[in-house]
Amino acid sequence: MIKNRYAILALLTGLNFLNYIDRAVVSAVVDPMQKALDLSDLEVGTLNAAFIIGYFLTSPFFGARADKGARTGLIALGVAIWSIATVASGMATGYWSLLAARVTVGVGEASYATLAPTIIDDITPPDRKNRALAIFYLAIPLGYAMGYILGGFIGKRWGWSMAFYTTGGPGIALALSCLAIAEPTRKLAAAKGKIIDGLRVIARIPLFRRGVLGYCAYTAAVSAFAFWAPKYLLETFPGELDLETANRYFGLVLIIGGAVGTFIGGRWADRALARLPAMPANAPYDAPANKAASNVLLRVCAIGMVIAAPLAVLAFLVPSAKAFFALAFFVEVGLFLSTSPINAMFLRSVPTERRASAMAGSIFAIHLFGDLWSASALGLLRQQLVTVVAMMALPLVFALSAYWWWPRESEAR
């Protein structure tokens, strides 16, 4: 059994890395895949929605089940499902078969994304929780970037289908490793409780609700940006970029900017929390000190979006790819400042026995009201408006997330 917390963190982070590689590959090969399967922009956008449907519809089930019992088996099942479905995506022969595969990818990832952070939270000392979550969520920019880079490289040489086969295979082999994780001791919710019971409890918490609202706006804009960025670059700078170089440079910007932002956000959150008065380990979630800590975490998230929004406007107006990538680096830093703090806030702002439900509830909400429709909506905007005008919807939504995340004094008491 794997009991060492560093080994568990490394394993779960590595699997999260594979998770986001699988997510990004579809964006990296949009152009050749769209041509091969004769898909419209709206149909391509709905592929992202298909993944999200599987993801958000099943996350409450996994969250409620994990609040009552062991999580490692559910995580292993999730890893196996998403990896097999990624391979199946490469076998698609048309729109509907590809759509079905992407829905199934979402089902597998719902289990993993809901439960892995709660295990990390259980095994990590209080003063290191944000740092540990920052390491885990560092896999988001690194995985997305590697997905773009690998997808562009493989897609150009061996076709878009091979990109799915190559990135989905390793997860199948590693799924069983999750069963070796020693399940941490924790307080469990009543076994007779229903899924809706846990969601009702967390939905009544004002800080949790506001965190989710901001995260909905954030997720909608970030997902649409990530999905359409490679195609936007190919259309806007055709003389400077091709499929491989567009994905490579965007991936490198995402790796560096995302890693820097995730690292800074985690350290900043830990240091900001350290300046607050000491709080008993068993303090209830609704204690004033806990509310103040949650607001500190939300402030870090809001400042990141204040940085990202105006720089994103400039990035869509510059005349060269080099200028776009330079600005996009700082946009990514701002966006990823929130990666660790927002998830730490969700875990802190709810009762201990409802943490899995909190992660599941946030996933359900941010996808239903966020990226379920955002890639499709941006695809529709692109068909109706000049490209640069359509892309300006993204920084506007970044600003909206900053508004929701900015702390309210009334909620700190």
SULNOR-V859430 format. One record per pair of residues at least 24 apart in sequence whose ideal C-beta (glycine too) atoms are under 7 Angstrom apart, sorted by the first residue. I is the first residue (numbers start at 1). J is the second residue. D is the distance in whole Angstrom. If there is no record, write none. Layout:
BEGIN
[[I | J | D] [I | J | D]]
END
This chain:
BEGIN
[[1 | 180 | 6] [1 | 182 | 5] [2 | 180 | 5] [2 | 181 | 5] [2 | 182 | 6] [3 | 182 | 4] [5 | 123 | 4] [5 | 124 | 7] [8 | 119 | 7] [8 | 123 | 6] [8 | 181 | 6] [9 | 120 | 6] [9 | 132 | 6] [9 | 135 | 6] [9 | 136 | 7] [11 | 177 | 6] [12 | 116 | 5] [12 | 119 | 7] [12 | 120 | 6] [12 | 136 | 6] [13 | 135 | 6] [13 | 136 | 5] [13 | 139 | 5] [15 | 79 | 6] [15 | 112 | 7] [15 | 174 | 6] [16 | 116 | 7] [16 | 136 | 6] [16 | 139 | 4] [16 | 143 | 7] [17 | 139 | 4] [17 | 142 | 6] [17 | 143 | 5] [18 | 143 | 7] [18 | 170 | 6] [18 | 171 | 5] [19 | 82 | 7] [19 | 109 | 6] [19 | 112 | 6] [19 | 143 | 6] [20 | 139 | 6] [20 | 140 | 5] [20 | 143 | 3] [20 | 144 | 5] [20 | 147 | 7] [21 | 143 | 5] [21 | 146 | 5] [21 | 147 | 4] [21 | 150 | 7] [21 | 167 | 5] [22 | 82 | 6] [22 | 86 | 5] [22 | 105 | 7] [22 | 167 | 6] [22 | 168 | 6] [23 | 144 | 7] [23 | 147 | 7] [24 | 143 | 7] [24 | 144 | 4] [24 | 147 | 3] [24 | 148 | 5] [24 | 151 | 7] [25 | 147 | 5] [25 | 151 | 4] [25 | 163 | 5] [25 | 164 | 6] [25 | 167 | 5] [26 | 89 | 7] [27 | 148 | 7] [27 | 226 | 6] [27 | 227 | 5] [27 | 230 | 6] [28 | 147 | 6] [28 | 148 | 5] [28 | 151 | 3] [28 | 152 | 5] [28 | 155 | 6] [28 | 163 | 7] [28 | 230 | 6] [28 | 247 | 5] [29 | 151 | 5] [29 | 155 | 4] [29 | 160 | 4] [29 | 163 | 5] [30 | 230 | 6] [30 | 231 | 5] [31 | 231 | 6] [31 | 234 | 6] [31 | 243 | 6] [32 | 155 | 6] [32 | 160 | 5] [32 | 243 | 7] [33 | 160 | 4] [36 | 160 | 7] [37 | 94 | 6] [37 | 95 | 6] [37 | 98 | 7] [39 | 95 | 6] [41 | 379 | 4] [41 | 382 | 6] [41 | 383 | 6] [42 | 376 | 6] [42 | 379 | 5] [42 | 380 | 6] [42 | 383 | 7] [43 | 95 | 6] [44 | 379 | 6] [45 | 375 | 4] [45 | 376 | 4] [45 | 378 | 7] [45 | 379 | 3] [46 | 376 | 5] [47 | 98 | 7] [47 | 99 | 7] [47 | 102 | 5] [48 | 223 | 7] [48 | 227 | 5] [48 | 371 | 7] [48 | 375 | 4] [49 | 372 | 5] [49 | 373 | 6] [49 | 375 | 7] [49 | 376 | 5] [50 | 99 | 5] [50 | 102 | 4] [50 | 103 | 5] [51 | 102 | 4] [51 | 103 | 7] [51 | 105 | 5] [51 | 106 | 4] [52 | 106 | 6] [52 | 367 | 4] [52 | 371 | 5] [52 | 372 | 4] [53 | 103 | 6] [53 | 106 | 6] [53 | 372 | 7] [54 | 103 | 4] [54 | 104 | 6] [54 | 105 | 7] [54 | 106 | 3] [54 | 107 | 4] [54 | 110 | 7] [55 | 106 | 3] [55 | 109 | 6] [55 | 110 | 5] [55 | 363 | 7] [55 | 367 | 6] [56 | 363 | 6] [56 | 364 | 5] [56 | 367 | 3] [56 | 368 | 5] [56 | 372 | 7] [58 | 107 | 5] [58 | 110 | 4] [59 | 110 | 4] [59 | 114 | 5] [59 | 360 | 4] [59 | 363 | 4] [59 | 364 | 5] [60 | 195 | 5] [60 | 199 | 6] [60 | 360 | 5] [60 | 361 | 7] [60 | 364 | 5] [61 | 195 | 6] [62 | 110 | 6] [62 | 111 | 5] [62 | 114 | 5] [62 | 115 | 6] [62 | 360 | 6] [63 | 114 | 5] [63 | 198 | 7] [63 | 356 | 4] [63 | 357 | 5] [63 | 359 | 6] [63 | 360 | 2] [63 | 361 | 7] [64 | 195 | 4] [64 | 198 | 6] [64 | 357 | 6] [66 | 115 | 5] [66 | 118 | 7] [66 | 356 | 4] [67 | 188 | 7] [67 | 189 | 4] [67 | 198 | 6] [67 | 353 | 6] [67 | 354 | 7] [67 | 356 | 5] [67 | 357 | 5] [68 | 188 | 6] [68 | 189 | 6] [68 | 191 | 5] [69 | 188 | 7] [70 | 183 | 5] [71 | 115 | 4] [71 | 118 | 7] [71 | 119 | 6] [71 | 183 | 7] [72 | 178 | 5] [72 | 179 | 6] [72 | 181 | 5] [72 | 183 | 6] [73 | 179 | 7] [74 | 111 | 5] [74 | 115 | 6] [75 | 111 | 6] [75 | 112 | 6] [75 | 115 | 5] [75 | 116 | 6] [75 | 178 | 5] [76 | 175 | 5] [76 | 176 | 6] [76 | 178 | 4] [76 | 179 | 5] [77 | 111 | 6] [78 | 108 | 5] [78 | 109 | 7] [78 | 110 | 7] [78 | 111 | 3] [78 | 112 | 4] [79 | 108 | 7] [79 | 112 | 6] [79 | 171 | 5] [79 | 174 | 7] [79 | 175 | 4] [79 | 178 | 6] [80 | 172 | 6] [80 | 175 | 4] [81 | 107 | 6] [81 | 108 | 3] [82 | 108 | 3] [82 | 109 | 5] [82 | 171 | 7] [83 | 168 | 5] [83 | 171 | 3] [83 | 172 | 4] [83 | 175 | 7] [84 | 172 | 6] [86 | 164 | 6] [86 | 167 | 6] [86 | 168 | 3] [87 | 164 | 6] [87 | 165 | 6] [87 | 168 | 4] [87 | 169 | 7] [89 | 164 | 5] [90 | 161 | 4] [90 | 162 | 7] [90 | 164 | 3] [90 | 165 | 5] [110 | 363 | 7] [113 | 363 | 6] [114 | 356 | 6] [114 | 359 | 5] [114 | 360 | 5] [114 | 363 | 6] [115 | 356 | 6] [117 | 343 | 6] [117 | 359 | 6] [118 | 355 | 5] [118 | 356 | 5] [118 | 359 | 6] [119 | 184 | 6] [121 | 347 | 5] [121 | 355 | 7] [122 | 184 | 4] [122 | 186 | 5] [123 | 184 | 5] [126 | 281 | 7] [129 | 344 | 6] [130 | 266 | 5] [130 | 269 | 4] [130 | 270 | 5] [130 | 340 | 5] [130 | 341 | 7] [130 | 344 | 5] [131 | 266 | 5] [131 | 267 | 7] [131 | 270 | 6] [133 | 266 | 7] [133 | 340 | 4] [133 | 343 | 6] [133 | 344 | 6] [134 | 262 | 5] [134 | 263 | 6] [134 | 265 | 7] [134 | 266 | 3] [134 | 340 | 4] [137 | 262 | 6] [137 | 339 | 4] [137 | 340 | 5] [137 | 343 | 7] [138 | 259 | 6] [138 | 262 | 5] [140 | 258 | 7] [140 | 339 | 6] [141 | 254 | 5] [141 | 255 | 6] [141 | 258 | 2] [141 | 259 | 6] [141 | 262 | 6] [141 | 332 | 7] [141 | 336 | 6] [142 | 255 | 6] [142 | 259 | 7] [144 | 226 | 6] [144 | 254 | 5] [145 | 251 | 4] [145 | 252 | 7] [145 | 254 | 4] [145 | 255 | 4] [145 | 258 | 7] [146 | 251 | 7] [148 | 230 | 7] [148 | 247 | 4] [148 | 250 | 6] [148 | 251 | 4] [148 | 254 | 7] [149 | 247 | 6] [149 | 248 | 5] [149 | 251 | 4] [151 | 247 | 6] [152 | 243 | 6] [152 | 244 | 4] [152 | 247 | 3] [152 | 248 | 6] [153 | 244 | 6] [155 | 243 | 6] [156 | 243 | 5] [156 | 244 | 5] [187 | 352 | 5] [187 | 353 | 5] [188 | 353 | 6] [189 | 353 | 5] [189 | 354 | 7] [198 | 354 | 5] [198 | 357 | 3] [199 | 357 | 6] [199 | 361 | 5] [201 | 351 | 7] [201 | 354 | 6] [202 | 350 | 5] [202 | 354 | 6] [202 | 357 | 6] [202 | 358 | 5] [202 | 361 | 5] [205 | 349 | 6] [205 | 350 | 6] [206 | 411 | 5] [207 | 291 | 6] [207 | 294 | 5] [207 | 349 | 5] [207 | 411 | 6] [208 | 346 | 7] [208 | 349 | 5] [208 | 350 | 6] [208 | 358 | 7] [210 | 404 | 6] [211 | 298 | 6] [211 | 342 | 6] [211 | 345 | 5] [211 | 346 | 6] [211 | 349 | 7] [212 | 362 | 5] [212 | 365 | 5] [212 | 366 | 7] [213 | 404 | 4] [214 | 301 | 7] [214 | 401 | 5] [214 | 404 | 3] [214 | 405 | 4] [215 | 342 | 6] [215 | 362 | 6] [215 | 366 | 5] [216 | 365 | 6] [216 | 366 | 5] [216 | 369 | 4] [216 | 370 | 4] [217 | 397 | 5] [217 | 400 | 4] [217 | 401 | 4] [217 | 404 | 6] [218 | 305 | 7] [218 | 338 | 7] [218 | 401 | 4] [219 | 366 | 4] [219 | 370 | 3] [219 | 371 | 5] [220 | 370 | 4] [220 | 371 | 6] [220 | 374 | 4] [220 | 397 | 6] [221 | 374 | 7] [221 | 394 | 5] [221 | 397 | 4] [221 | 398 | 5] [222 | 335 | 6] [223 | 370 | 7] [223 | 371 | 3] [223 | 374 | 5] [223 | 375 | 6] [224 | 374 | 4] [224 | 375 | 5] [224 | 378 | 4] [224 | 394 | 6] [225 | 394 | 5] [227 | 375 | 4] [228 | 375 | 7] [228 | 378 | 6] [232 | 387 | 7] [232 | 391 | 7] [233 | 321 | 7] [235 | 387 | 6] [236 | 387 | 7] [237 | 321 | 4] [240 | 321 | 4] [241 | 321 | 6] [249 | 325 | 6] [253 | 325 | 5] [253 | 328 | 5] [253 | 329 | 5] [253 | 332 | 6] [254 | 332 | 6] [256 | 329 | 7] [257 | 329 | 4] [257 | 330 | 7] [257 | 332 | 3] [257 | 333 | 5] [258 | 332 | 5] [258 | 336 | 5] [260 | 333 | 5] [261 | 304 | 7] [261 | 332 | 6] [261 | 333 | 4] [261 | 334 | 7] [261 | 335 | 6] [261 | 336 | 3] [261 | 337 | 5] [262 | 336 | 5] [262 | 339 | 5] [262 | 340 | 6] [264 | 337 | 6] [265 | 300 | 6] [265 | 304 | 7] [265 | 336 | 6] [265 | 337 | 4] [265 | 338 | 6] [265 | 339 | 6] [265 | 340 | 5] [265 | 341 | 6] [266 | 340 | 4] [268 | 300 | 5] [269 | 297 | 6] [269 | 300 | 5] [269 | 340 | 6] [269 | 341 | 4] [269 | 344 | 6] [272 | 296 | 5] [272 | 300 | 7] [285 | 349 | 6] [285 | 350 | 6] [285 | 351 | 5] [288 | 413 | 6] [290 | 348 | 6] [291 | 411 | 6] [291 | 412 | 5] [292 | 412 | 5] [293 | 348 | 6] [294 | 345 | 5] [294 | 348 | 6] [294 | 349 | 5] [295 | 407 | 4] [295 | 411 | 7] [295 | 412 | 5] [297 | 341 | 4] [297 | 344 | 6] [297 | 345 | 4] [298 | 345 | 6] [298 | 405 | 5] [298 | 407 | 6] [299 | 407 | 5] [300 | 337 | 6] [300 | 338 | 7] [300 | 341 | 5] [301 | 337 | 7] [301 | 338 | 4] [301 | 341 | 5] [301 | 342 | 5] [301 | 405 | 5] [302 | 402 | 5] [302 | 405 | 4] [302 | 406 | 5] [303 | 337 | 7] [304 | 334 | 5] [304 | 335 | 6] [304 | 337 | 3] [304 | 338 | 5] [305 | 334 | 7] [305 | 398 | 5] [305 | 399 | 7] [305 | 401 | 5] [305 | 402 | 4] [305 | 405 | 7] [306 | 402 | 5] [307 | 334 | 3] [308 | 334 | 3] [308 | 335 | 5] [308 | 398 | 5] [309 | 395 | 5] [309 | 398 | 4] [309 | 399 | 4] [309 | 402 | 7] [312 | 394 | 6] [312 | 395 | 4] [312 | 398 | 6] [313 | 392 | 7] [313 | 395 | 5] [316 | 388 | 5] [316 | 391 | 5] [316 | 392 | 6]]
END
